[in-house]
Amino acid sequence: MSAPQEICAKPWQTQARVRTVQKRTVRVLAAAQIVGGIGVGVAVSIGSLLAESVARSETCAGLARTAMTAGAAAVGVPLALVAQRRGRRASLSAGWLVAAVGGALLVAAAVSRSMPLLVVGMLLFGVGSATSQQSRYAAADLAAPPRRAQALSIVVWSTTVGSVIGPNLAGPGATVASALRLPELAGAFVLATIGLALASALLWGFLRPDPLMLSLRHHDAQERQESAAGTEAAPAEATARDEGPGNSGALRAGLRHLRRNPHAAFAFVTIVVAHTVMGAVMTMTPVSMSQHGTGLTLVGVTISGHLLGMYALSPVVGRLADRIGHLSTVVAGQAVFLVSAALSGMGRDSVVLMMTGLFLLGLGWSFSLVAGSAMLSEATPAPLRPGVQGSTDTAMNLVAAVGAGLAGPLMSWIGFGGLNAVAAVLVLPVLAFWAVLVRAR
């Protein structure tokens, strides 16, 4: 176990009532993640087809993914501020509800063939992606430090269901569309909207007591005990309390915490780099495989293997992180990234190497995201967590969007092997930061 884990252990998290609430919280979050994730999965697979159908142009097919990514990046901090002021229940249920509104607008866009409605709908749909990402933090609010990564990983794992079912709703959606006399692609978004609305209702109705609010109450009680014993609050915590929950001052305090706390900063860098590496290579892998004559069936199997690497093994990764430490697990993830880059870079003419490389790319992302997110939660005081977590997810989505946008020109210039070499280079700052932390410790 790492030193920060030992320092941050809090006895209140082992109380019977807290453990009961934590189990219920994880179950509710997982259920919402499954039904909401199905909706998000629809947009990932069918959104580009809907954009092409509405615009009647292949050049607009990528607009859906771009708008969805922009929507996810734009709401990371606002969702965090709502959580800071009102709790996870309000933040997450509102996020899924906004995404459901986006789904309804996409159905309307399909009927009216309106590009403005399509863009706005995809932007709002992207809020669901951001909400799904922030749900993992809610699982860690009440978790005892030795089980924090495991709790977080269960919510990440639940995304597997949506990533598998969502892309396969085109057929059932067509049946729904026929029954409702809608355009064929609109039916899948009807089902997606129902799933997103159900996720919102589940969280609003059953995420009680709110895990973040309960965590803050225990934090305040512990702080009063320490104050009575003559122990002063840490500067970052004091700043957050003085500036008030949910305002921009608390957010600035969280950003200052990232600058001042090496472990929180390391987790931030790990999450951003991992998401960028994964997004850039994953985006161009189908293109590279198609260019070398690989059929669509094998391309689909390769992407499915990648998704399994991202989500399916996350509970195993969570247990490993709690056993050997978050820092060690992150470093293991960077090693997996390097092996993935080597295999994918050399696998231009080998489907087996390409499939293995992309699976390992997803697994490296899982190592980095699960352990990095748990480390970020552990290294950040409770009053600052929502702002720090929201800022991290916003940076993660923005930088990954830039990376995915540059991946195409890079591959045209230096090839798919060169793109993987660049991805391997991006991992080096994380390893260098790790070396600094080890030396300091």
Secondary structure as the mmCIF struct_conf table of DSSP 4:
data_model
#
loop_
_struct_conf.conf_type_id
_struct_conf.id
_struct_conf.beg_label_comp_id
_struct_conf.beg_label_asym_id
_struct_conf.beg_label_seq_id
_struct_conf.end_label_comp_id
_struct_conf.end_label_asym_id
_struct_conf.end_label_seq_id
HELX_RH_AL_P HELX_RH_AL_P1 ALA A 3 CYS A 8
HELX_RH_3T_P HELX_RH_3T_P1 PRO A 11 THR A 14
BEND BEND1 GLN A 15 GLN A 15
HELX_RH_AL_P HELX_RH_AL_P2 ALA A 16 ALA A 55
TURN_TY1_P TURN_TY1_P1 ARG A 56 ARG A 56
HELX_RH_3T_P HELX_RH_3T_P2 GLU A 58 CYS A 60
TURN_TY1_P TURN_TY1_P2 ALA A 61 GLY A 62
HELX_RH_AL_P HELX_RH_AL_P3 LEU A 63 ALA A 74
TURN_TY1_P TURN_TY1_P3 VAL A 75 VAL A 75
HELX_RH_AL_P HELX_RH_AL_P4 GLY A 76 ARG A 86
HELX_RH_AL_P HELX_RH_AL_P5 ARG A 88 SER A 112
TURN_TY1_P TURN_TY1_P4 ARG A 113 ARG A 113
HELX_RH_AL_P HELX_RH_AL_P6 MET A 115 ALA A 138
TURN_TY1_P TURN_TY1_P5 ALA A 139 ALA A 140
BEND BEND2 ASP A 141 LEU A 142
HELX_RH_3T_P HELX_RH_3T_P3 PRO A 145 ARG A 147
HELX_RH_AL_P HELX_RH_AL_P7 ARG A 148 ILE A 165
HELX_RH_3T_P HELX_RH_3T_P4 GLY A 166 ASN A 168
HELX_RH_AL_P HELX_RH_AL_P8 ALA A 170 LEU A 180
TURN_TY1_P TURN_TY1_P6 ARG A 181 ARG A 181
TURN_TY1_P TURN_TY1_P7 GLU A 184 LEU A 185
HELX_RH_AL_P HELX_RH_AL_P9 ALA A 186 PHE A 206
BEND BEND3 PRO A 209 PRO A 209
HELX_RH_AL_P HELX_RH_AL_P10 PRO A 211 ALA A 228
TURN_TY1_P TURN_TY1_P8 ALA A 229 GLY A 230
HELX_LH_PP_P HELX_LH_PP_P1 THR A 231 ALA A 234
HELX_RH_AL_P HELX_RH_AL_P11 PRO A 235 GLU A 243
TURN_TY1_P TURN_TY1_P9 PRO A 245 GLY A 246
BEND BEND4 ASN A 247 ASN A 247
HELX_RH_AL_P HELX_RH_AL_P12 SER A 248 ARG A 260
HELX_RH_AL_P HELX_RH_AL_P13 PRO A 262 GLN A 291
TURN_TY1_P TURN_TY1_P10 HIS A 292 GLY A 293
HELX_RH_AL_P HELX_RH_AL_P14 LEU A 296 LEU A 307
HELX_RH_PI_P HELX_RH_PI_P1 LEU A 308 ALA A 312
TURN_TY1_P TURN_TY1_P11 LEU A 313 LEU A 313
HELX_RH_AL_P HELX_RH_AL_P15 SER A 314 ILE A 324
HELX_RH_AL_P HELX_RH_AL_P16 HIS A 326 MET A 346
TURN_TY1_P TURN_TY1_P12 ARG A 348 ASP A 349
HELX_RH_AL_P HELX_RH_AL_P17 VAL A 351 GLU A 378
TURN_TY1_P TURN_TY1_P13 ALA A 379 ALA A 379
BEND BEND5 THR A 380 THR A 380
HELX_RH_3T_P HELX_RH_3T_P5 ALA A 382 LEU A 384
HELX_RH_AL_P HELX_RH_AL_P18 ARG A 385 ALA A 440
#
